[in-house]
Amino acid sequence: TTSGTVSLGWAAVPGAASYKMYKATALAGPYTLFASGITGPNKIVTGLSAGTTYYFKVTSVVTGAESAQSTPVSAWTASPPGAPSVVAGNNEVDLQWTPLTGSPSFDVLRSTDGVTFPVIASGITSSVYSDAAVTNGTMYYYRIVANYSGATLTSSNSAAVVPGITPIAPSGLTGVVNANGTDITLGWAPVGGA
């Protein structure tokens, strides 16, 4: 399965002119007819909701008569990941994203132009990643890939961030009026790295 798509197959019925297919979102049904006139023992079902378990039954049509419905089969449609949340640091970007059911691992993609997204980390089994191979002041874009069994889905949206040091506001500001009465001497606590 992929996002919104399920591929189904079954044993051909001798003499069947066509098949009909029914679906439901619960094993007990109700099952609704959604495809008829299927000429072969397979069907790619599209337009399904991602992250949903569906149940399917099939019937054969022989000389105009429809058979009983088959035993149901279930299929789960995978969900693509959303854009990660990003936090900029000093020559570092921390990423976090929502875990997905059925995805054993994730890949992290990074871009500097928002168009080309090479893989910078793969096979991540958690939903967090720290990218320390960045340069302060440069805009970076990130996307996440979810690796399902038989399907690889990439987030359609990206997250943009510029790593760097956030300046700290000075504290302890003082002012002293000079003896001439017209000048003021200001002072404040030093800021590390300033």
PyMOL commands that set and color helices and strands:
alter all, ss='L'
color gray80, all
select strands_A, chain A and resi 6-9+18-24+32-38+42-45+53-62+65-66+73-76+85-89+92-96+105-111+119-124+128-131+140-148+151-154+159-161+174-177+184-187
alter strands_A, ss='S'
color yellow, strands_A
deselect
rebuild
show_as cartoon
